[in-house]
Amino acid sequence: MLFAALATVASANVAPARADEAFITSQPAETLSVVDLPTRKVVATLKIPGKPAGIAVSPDGKRAFVTSPDGKALTILDAASRTVERRVEVGGGPLGVAVHPSGSPAYVADWYRHRVVAVDAASGAIAGEVQVGESPSGLAVTPDGALLLSADRDSDAVSFVDTATLARTDSVKVGARPFGVTIDAEGQRAYTANVGSDDVTIIDIAARRAVATVKVGQRPYAVALAQGRAFVTDQYASTVSVFDTGTLQPVATIPVGDYPEGIAASRDGALVYVANWEANTLSVIDVATLKVVADIDVADGPRAFGAFIRRTD
């Protein structure tokens, strides 16, 4: 992978924030698109150098964090004003990113150095790091902030990290090549999208063990949860697989744009948003009808890997 030189980050087409938004990273375009979700329009475009991929918006909506694997950096944004606060050199290959429920620190998965780096949100200082499994990709933090989970793709495992001590305490075997990891609102279960085995592993967080496996489409990338169902992006199938989180039975397979990657649910669980890498769109799925109700054009190569929905109230 060629590493892009650092450049000045600029913004354009800025409009005032009004309602919930989607922050969509587009890797080849080196762009972050801000989508106003009620109107389904792009209202701002920010240049982010270094091939941005990962995204995490803090639970309070104040900041957004963007990883640039080629730039070896984390960009920290004031989400309301859509301006860059700072760009932090983290080295290696930063990919997945997650934020502590308090808003700080941000945790960055370093694909090449097999570690997670903690970055203070306000200062940009490196607060510490922890070694995890090989090629960590997706990250998620439990709602109480006590645990960080890392999907370690080339270890076929998920690492458990104590956030208070920044120590790795457990590792749980899952399917082949886990990429995205999502934790439910109760902090009881985690779901990994396993790109190598075309399935989702469900982990009992308290018991520290895998309790079920659900087959989905080709090359699952990430998982969103809404109204008792799991929605899984199937990259190679250009679909979203849906299964019931109680019975673990399949519910539907929804065609979306080509090569879907990032996925997230609206706050009320009524809609699910899917970033389609090859189609350059953000698909909107109605959870009640399980149908795509809109496709929003965004910049080239949207990945939106992480928690990309921003609350504005």
Secondary structure, 3 states (H helix, E strand, C coil): CCCCCCCCCCEECCCCCCCCEEEEEECCCCEEEEEECCCCEEEEEEECCCCCCEEEECCCCCEEEEEECCCCEEEEEECCCCEEEEEEECCCCEEEEEECCCCCCEEEEECCCCEEEEECCCCCCEEEEEECCCCEEEEEECCCCCEEEEEEHHHCEEEEEECCCCEEEEEEECCCCEEEEEECCCCCEEEEEECCCCEEEEEECCCCEEEEEEECCCCEEEEEEECCEEEEEECCCCEEEEEECCCCCEEEEEECCCCEEEEEECCCCCEEEEEECCCCEEEEEECCCCEEEEEEECCCCECCEEECEECCC
